[in-house]
Amino acid sequence: MTEKLDAIIVGMNVAGATVSKELASLGVDILVVERLSKDRIGEKTCGDGLEKHEFRRLNLPIPKGDFIIRDITKGELIAPDRKSSIVAQAEGLGINRYHFNQHLVKSAINAGVRIKDDTLALSPLLEGYGDSKRVSGIKIRDKKGEIEKIEAKMVVDCSGLFAKIRNQLPISWWVSEKVSNEDTAVCYRETRVLNYDLDELFVRAYFSEDVAPGAFYWIGCRDLRSLNIGVGVLRVPGYPNPRRQFYTELLPRHPFLKKGKITWKSGGIVPARRPLECMVANGFIAVGDAACQVNPISGGGIGPSLFAGKLAAHIIHKAIEKKNTSIEFLWDYNLKYNHQYGFIQAGGHAMRLGLFSLNDSDINKMLGAKLLSDEEILYAIEHGKLQSGFTSKLKMARKLAKYPKLLLALRKMQIHMEKARSLYLEYPETPKDFLEWRKKVRRFFSIR
Ligand SMILES: Cc1cc2nc3c(=O)[nH]c(=O)nc-3n(C[C@H](O)[C@H](O)[C@H](O)COP(=O)(O)OP(=O)(O)OC[C@H]3O[C@@H](n4cnc5c(N)ncnc54)[C@H](O)[C@@H]3O)c2cc1C
């Protein structure tokens, strides 16, 4: 059976629930296809944190609801030798991720969204030739195992990092950019409950090449007895499995966790790079992890997905109204996303490359000697740049000549972050200038 719709959305986690709710509220005829059953959406490996600064920057209301577990007022970054740390006055929320996602799903359904759950999107449908070739729908397999083609004016890929539809579009399309494994981190996480109360609530991120090469591991309190513990490892060939790292490296370093009762364990992969260079094609938009819309340093992707979901919905609504779903018409999505948040991700990508090229001994020195202060690190995560004040301190520190190599590396990182941000702030206004821009971006990131 063939249905003709305005838009079909693949996936109903943060991105899909947001796009679909907005589109339904705007009166657009849509359907969501989700591989999980409705009540399982949100069973996701997560750090369970929301950063308020992202909501403010993106003009989103700070989430409220009984999915909020607690306020987070500080975050600690711990050096590999665990002798020094930076305590940043963070502003965040600890959430129950499952309840948060269920809240988004219910709000979307209340707004009139129709969902086919337990249904797998299999592949895109294409029509037309040459430059006017477009996405015209998707093929699905429903809960009874029946294969069906669904036609729509727009297909919205919100299926997460593996971007089920995007990754099957013609290789020559700009949107088909491959995300390299090295730009993603694979994580293993458990929640554990202790049989006694801790003295205080904390969220700690630990640098350690031995435990979490290319990324970090974390221990965060959900409350005084229950903890969220995870290890992230960059997906580089030869790097270890994070689950093994959890048991052989993390637990021996923090023996108090061994007694905790495991209440959840799962793995997940998070993008750790700038956004996809182009997130649209004729009749197609990618949103959320499918477009790599995640802060590359913190791994926070909920705020950007909520923002991009709303943005995509408004552009799709206009495109349907104007009967123009061409890449040229949808380009505004690329432009607005990159001007509002993509440039911060680009700076964060450069920061990740700089930070994780340092070895443990450098990071011990950096945190021990407070070469970067707590405010500077927090600012860098939030803005994708190091504050200009860092340079003058650098000069002063240089006089000390104690860590010349390390300071040089930090200065280089600062310059790269600035450059990466400006490249994304110069995102081309129309597709005409895209290839020239992409050449510059690829040259910049390939030599980092
Ligand atoms: C270990 C880890 C910790 C994280 N911690 C945080 C954090 O603390 N704070 C934060 O803000 N972000 C965090 N993130 C990032 C955040 O989880 C993601 O950025 C966010 O979930 C992106 O939402 P999404 O809807 O784009 O994709 P996803 O959450 O990946 O959702 C994709 C949806 O599509 C469905 N789907 C997939 N394939 C198909 C298919 N073929 N057919 C139909 N449906 C399909 C899936 O079932 C799923 O429901 C973390 C990520 C990881 C891996």
The ligand as a MOL file (V3000), in Angstrom:
LIG
                    3D

  0  0  0     0  0            999 V3000
M  V30 BEGIN CTAB
M  V30 COUNTS 53 58 0 0 0
M  V30 BEGIN ATOM
M  V30 1 C 27.2470 7.2300 26.2970 0
M  V30 2 C 26.4910 8.4560 25.8870 0
M  V30 3 C 26.2600 9.4390 26.8300 0
M  V30 4 C 25.5380 10.5820 26.4640 0
M  V30 5 N 25.2670 11.4930 27.4340 0
M  V30 6 C 24.5620 12.6010 27.1210 0
M  V30 7 C 24.2220 13.5400 28.1320 0
M  V30 8 O 24.4980 13.3410 29.3230 0
M  V30 9 N 23.5470 14.6690 27.7650 0
M  V30 10 C 23.2070 14.9170 26.4620 0
M  V30 11 O 22.6370 15.9900 26.1720 0
M  V30 12 N 23.4930 14.0120 25.4880 0
M  V30 13 C 24.1390 12.8680 25.7870 0
M  V30 14 N 24.4130 11.9450 24.8060 0
M  V30 15 C 24.0240 12.2470 23.4140 0
M  V30 16 C 22.5240 12.0550 23.2090 0
M  V30 17 O 22.1140 10.8250 23.7540 0
M  V30 18 C 22.2120 12.0890 21.7090 0
M  V30 19 O 22.8310 13.2020 21.1330 0
M  V30 20 C 20.7040 12.1520 21.4590 0
M  V30 21 O 20.0990 11.0000 21.9540 0
M  V30 22 C 20.4370 12.2910 19.9620 0
M  V30 23 O 19.1060 12.0260 19.7070 0
M  V30 24 P 18.6380 11.5130 18.2800 0
M  V30 25 O 17.1560 11.5010 18.3510 0
M  V30 26 O 19.2890 12.2900 17.2270 0
M  V30 27 O 19.2310 10.0480 18.1120 0
M  V30 28 P 19.0180 8.6990 18.9670 0
M  V30 29 O 18.8950 9.0400 20.4010 0
M  V30 30 O 20.1200 7.8140 18.5540 0
M  V30 31 O 17.6410 8.1390 18.4570 0
M  V30 32 C 17.4600 7.5270 17.2150 0
M  V30 33 C 16.0980 6.8600 17.1910 0
M  V30 34 O 15.9200 6.2840 15.9000 0
M  V30 35 C 15.4710 4.9510 16.0190 0
M  V30 36 N 15.9390 4.2260 14.8350 0
M  V30 37 C 17.2100 3.9070 14.5030 0
M  V30 38 N 17.2560 3.2290 13.3350 0
M  V30 39 C 15.9810 3.1240 12.9200 0
M  V30 40 C 15.3790 2.5200 11.7890 0
M  V30 41 N 16.1080 1.9230 10.8350 0
M  V30 42 N 14.0460 2.5580 11.6630 0
M  V30 43 C 13.2860 3.1810 12.6120 0
M  V30 44 N 13.7910 3.7570 13.7070 0
M  V30 45 C 15.1380 3.7410 13.8670 0
M  V30 46 C 16.0890 4.4700 17.3230 0
M  V30 47 O 15.3850 3.3720 17.8700 0
M  V30 48 C 15.9880 5.7160 18.1930 0
M  V30 49 O 14.7630 5.8100 18.8750 0
M  V30 50 C 25.0950 10.7610 25.1360 0
M  V30 51 C 25.3240 9.7620 24.1880 0
M  V30 52 C 26.0080 8.6080 24.5630 0
M  V30 53 C 26.2240 7.5250 23.5380 0
M  V30 END ATOM
M  V30 BEGIN BOND
M  V30 1 1 1 2
M  V30 2 1 2 3
M  V30 3 2 2 52
M  V30 4 2 3 4
M  V30 5 1 4 5
M  V30 6 1 4 50
M  V30 7 2 5 6
M  V30 8 1 6 7
M  V30 9 1 6 13
M  V30 10 2 7 8
M  V30 11 1 7 9
M  V30 12 1 9 10
M  V30 13 2 10 11
M  V30 14 1 10 12
M  V30 15 2 12 13
M  V30 16 1 13 14
M  V30 17 1 14 15
M  V30 18 1 14 50
M  V30 19 1 15 16
M  V30 20 1 16 17
M  V30 21 1 16 18
M  V30 22 1 18 19
M  V30 23 1 18 20
M  V30 24 1 20 21
M  V30 25 1 20 22
M  V30 26 1 22 23
M  V30 27 1 23 24
M  V30 28 2 24 25
M  V30 29 1 24 26
M  V30 30 1 24 27
M  V30 31 1 27 28
M  V30 32 2 28 29
M  V30 33 1 28 30
M  V30 34 1 28 31
M  V30 35 1 31 32
M  V30 36 1 32 33
M  V30 37 1 33 34
M  V30 38 1 33 48
M  V30 39 1 34 35
M  V30 40 1 35 36
M  V30 41 1 35 46
M  V30 42 1 36 37
M  V30 43 1 36 45
M  V30 44 2 37 38
M  V30 45 1 38 39
M  V30 46 1 39 40
M  V30 47 2 39 45
M  V30 48 1 40 41
M  V30 49 2 40 42
M  V30 50 1 42 43
M  V30 51 2 43 44
M  V30 52 1 44 45
M  V30 53 1 46 47
M  V30 54 1 46 48
M  V30 55 1 48 49
M  V30 56 2 50 51
M  V30 57 1 51 52
M  V30 58 1 52 53
M  V30 END BOND
M  V30 END CTAB
M  END
